[in-house]
Amino acid sequence: MRFCLQNVLKTAVLIAAGVPVVLAETPPTLSTELPHIVSVVRTDPKTGRLVRRIVVSPRLDATIAKPAADPTMLAAIDETAKDLQVSPELVHSVIEVESNYNPYAVSSKGAQGLMQLMPATARRFGVSNSFDARQNIEGGVRYLKFLQEKFQDDRLAIAAYNAGEKAVSKYGGVPPYPETVDYVAKVGQKYSQAKKSAGTGKIESKAPEQASAKAAEDEPRHVIAYLDPEGRLHIATR
């Protein structure tokens, strides 16, 4: 009750101050923690002026099921991953663990958006607004690509995405941080499942062709008998 009262009071103060408040979409299940309040500057489509908005985004429970993400967002993830030659399944696995597809997610350490980019990492990979889904996706995928090329190992790339490049280089492997060990396990599990599902889909797509070929083999054949010019009997099937 105290948390709810604090939220109401915060929102009332913001409205009284004339600051537009935008409530982010609520995922299926929320934790009991206070929501994140983020100041976002966007362009007003009618006037062209920059408008500062306060976005109230609930914290996500990492154990909840994957929400129905925006199809446009999903397409952008797949397209960007393929363009940069990074496995789309890996990118989806990272996003699911990082933000559960919430473009307004903010961590306690300041990581922002779908792929939870720290401000310094965002700047490093050309992202000017981490709450812009397309920018965030591209910046995050570029970072993943960089880590894959640096460590030549997806598991270490995933660890570096969480703990940083220096930590992985220092320990020569996955850093012994409980958070990072858990993170690598979660992303790795989702990645394995996603690859397995993608592989199953390809096998199933060939099934109709195999069934068609088998049906053709099982069709009854016609027997043809004929005499050649010398009077010999010939029997054939077709």
N, C-alpha and C positions, 0 to 999 in steps of 0.2 A: 504494500500500500504506500509506503514511504517513497519507493521508486516511482510509482505512478504519479504521486503528488508532485515530485520533483520535475517529472517530464511535463506535466500540465503547466506548472509555474514557469518553466523555461520557455515553453511555447508561447504562453501568454505575454511574457516579457518581450519576446521577439516580435510578436504581432503588434503590441503597444508601441514598439519602437519604429513601426512601419517597415519592418524587414519581411519580405515574402518568405513564407515557410513552405517547403515542398516535402511531402511525406513520401519516402521511397516505398515501392511495393513490398508488402510483407510476405516473406517466404512461408511455407507450410508450417514450420515449427520454429519457435524462437527461444533463445535462452532467456534467463531472468535478468541478465545484465542490462545496464542502461544502454540506450541506443547511441550511436555516434552522431555527433552534430558537426557537419562539415560546411564551410563557406565555399561556394562555387560561383565563379564569374562566368556568365554566359551572354551571348548576344541575343537581344530581343528581336525576333523575326519581323516585327511590325515597324519598330523605330530604328533598328540597326545599332542602338546604344548598348553599352555593356551594363548588365544588371547583376548585382550581387545577390545570390540566393543562399539561404540556409537550408541544406539538405539534411533531413533527419533520417538516418539509415540504421535499422536495427542490427545488432550483432547477430552473427550466424552461429548456430551450433554445428560443429564439424561433423556430428553424427547423423544429421538429418538427411533425408533422401534428396537426390538431385531434383531441383525444381524444373518446371517446363520453361526453359530459356527461350528468349526471343529467337525465332528462326533466322532472322537477319543476322543476329549476333553469331549464331552457330555457323552460318554460311561464311561469315567473315573470318572466323577462327580456322575453318577448314581451308579456305582460300589462302590466307596468310601463311599457314603452316606449309602448304604445298609449294607456294611461291618461294619460300625461304628454305625448302627442302628439309623440313623438320617433320617428324611423324605427327599427324593430326591427333592420333590417339594419345601421344605423350602430352601434347599441349592441352587437350581436354582433361587429362588426368591431373595435370598441375593446376589448372583453373578450378576444377572441382574441389581439390583439397585446399587451395588458397582462399577462394572466395565463394565457392558454391554458385558461381555465375552471377554474383551480385556486383554490378559495375560501380556501386557506391561504397563498397566495403572498405573499412579503414581499420588497420590493426592497432594494437596498443603501442607498437613501435613506430607507427607512422607510415606503414606500407599502404598503398592506395590502389583501388580499382580491381578489375577482374583478375589480373595477374599479380596483384599486390606488389607494385613497384615502389621501392624506396625513392624519395625525391632525387637523390644523387644518381641512382641507376636510371631513373626516368630521363634526366637531363643527358646522361651519358649516351643514351640510345635515341635521342631526338624527340622525346615525348614532352610536349609543353603543357598538356592537360591530362593527367592520369585518370580523370573521370570521363574522358571521351573514350568510349569502348574500343573504337578502331585504333586509336593511337596507343592505348594501353596494350591491346593484343599485339600490335606490331612491335612495340618496344619489348614486351615480354618474350616474344618468339625470337627476336634478334638476340636477346640476352641468352636464351636457351641454346641457340645455334652457336654463339660464341663459346659457351661453356662446353658444349659437345666437342667442338674443334680443339679446345684447350686441353681437355682431360681425356678425350678419345674413349669415353666410357659413360654411358647414359646414367648409371648409378651415381657416379661421381658428379656428373653434371647436375643431377637432381639435388644432391647434397650441397653443392656449391650455390645452387639457386636459393637454398634456405639459409645456409650458414655463411656464405661468402667464399670467394675464390681463395683468399689467403688462408682461411681455416682448413680447407681441403688440402692445399699445398703444404701447410705446416704439418699435418698429421699423415700425409701421404695416403689418404683414403677418407672414408666417411668420419668426420669429427665425432668424438665420443660424447656429444651433447645429447641428452635425452630427447629434446625437442627435434633435433635433426635426425636422429636414429628413427624416431617415430614417423617423422615426415617422409623419409626415404622409403620406409616400409609401406606407408599408406599410398603414396604416389606409385610405387613399384607394383603394388597389388592391383590398383586400378588400371595401370598401364598393361599389365599382363592379361587382365580380363578383357580389356578393350581390344588388344591384338588378337586374342583368341576368338572373340566375337566377330571381328573383321574377317579372320581366316575362315570361320565357319560359314559366314555369308558367301564367300567365294566358292566354297565347296558345294553349298546348296544350289548356287546358281547354275552349276554344271549338271545337276541331277536331271532336269527335264531333257537335256540332250542325250544323256546316257539312257534314260527311259525310252526315248524315241528310237534310239539305235537298237535297244533290246526288243522293242515291239516289232521293228522291221525284221529282225532275225526270226521272231516267232511266227511271222505270217506264213500261211500255207503256200507251198510252191506247186506250180502246175507241171504235170508230166507231159512231154511232147515225144511222140514216136513218128519216125518217118523212114522211108526207104530211099537209099541213094541210087544212082543210075545203074549200079551193078546188082541191085536187088538185095543189098544188105540192110538189115533192120538197125536203126539207131534210136536210142532212148536218151532224152535229156530233160532237165528241170529248169524252170525259170520263175 
